[in-house]
Amino acid sequence: MSSQMVVLITLVFYKLVLLGIGFWASKRVASESDFFIAGKGSSKGQGSGLGSGLGSGLGSGLGPWVAGLSYAASTSSAWVLLGYTGFVFSVGFKALWLIPGIFGGYALTWLVMGPRLNAETAERGHITLVDFLIGDVSQKWRAPISALAAVLIIFCFVFYVAAQFQAAGNAFSSTFGLGLAQSVILGAVVIVAYCLMGGFWAASITDTLQALVMVGACILVPIVTIAAAGGMGAVMETLHANETPAYFKMTGGAVGLAAIGGALGLLGTGLGAAGQPQLLNRIMAVKDRNARLLGAAITIGWGTLIYIGVTLLALSARALLPQTPSEQIFFAAAEAYLPPILAGIVLAAILSAVMSTVDSLLLATASAVSHDLGAARLMPAKIGAGRALLAGRLAMIGIAVLSVVLTLTMPDNIFDRVLFSWVALGAAFGPTVLARCMGWQISGPYVFLAIFSGFAIAVIASGMPGMMADIAEKWLSWIVGFIFLFVGKMQYSGGVNN
């Protein structure tokens, strides 16, 4: 049996499992809350279900393992397995500044923001992150803020999903020699199919499975690659012989303010987690405090294994396969050093990374269309649960089609495209979500200004070269947002809540 046939059989089996999960989850979706947040919003956290460990049943929210692993898989997408790995491969130790920022994002969302997010979702029946954003603003400003937030989510996630589809295309074309168009469309069809059936339940359960596949690959591939190189000692010896001294410095060879600016730019990437609907929805949906704390530990432990693995893979691949395109080294190492059946599992891991992010992005976008635009009165106010679900499912298909078109007509670097969407959305929503989690009550117009200004600064700065633009994109966008929020807090406490 050829290696391609082994890989194909592995992938077909894997996709059938995902579709089966989608069909199972479809039997547990009876309302908009079930479809978008596992029933947590409608039931105020009460219900019975699958058990306290893995997940929970209809209407009770997520258990710690599903919440923790699905969060982790959604945040550590193809951007990590292909983009971050390629970044370390290309620039060396400077890329490691991303890691404390990312783990700081884990702690910020789960431990600092998590208590308020989860408790208020249970108390007030929130379904989306936008519901939380407008929780304390006056009725007059709820529609404008909801409309702005929904538009920004749709805009950013088209680019984000396109990057994931491109990663899927790279995986298929690398293994089977398929063209980009066939590869991207095939990946998109499977992901959309199980999301359409089971919504948030399907996405969360499949993401849990995918997280396990991903961590297995991120342990296996680095081990065999390092072994092929003769151990980490041999890897470092080869790198020191072939690379410039700057490759081994956390500053990347920069000094003074340039070194500080470079570090701040990479560290600031972690702030984006505070504004990602697809991640915060998991924390909103987790069923209670104990599940949230255990979920946080699971996310951090999983992330530790992933980042150690892909960092070691990048360095060993640089020593062994220096001419490989940077975002192809996972495929190249698996093909070179693993037997076909294990190479098929690794390809499934790459597709897991893609799917675990795309399903969450599609759900967040669908909820922005069917729920948040409804709150903004841009859709009929009383369309009924069935029509709301239909609108959400149609939105999924529409975003998937737009993203496929963008991937095929404007291919781009996966790392850069994801980073743009991540940072822009984090700057838009992160300051307001964090301020509300700290107990701030903010006047409506200032919430609107904070969201708009954070997004605008991040987008403008992303198109400009240089260290200062990078700092403005990651940090100034947040600072300006918090200035507006602080003024809005003073207005609210002074009895003015416009």
Beta strands, then each sheet from edge to edge (+ up, - down):
end
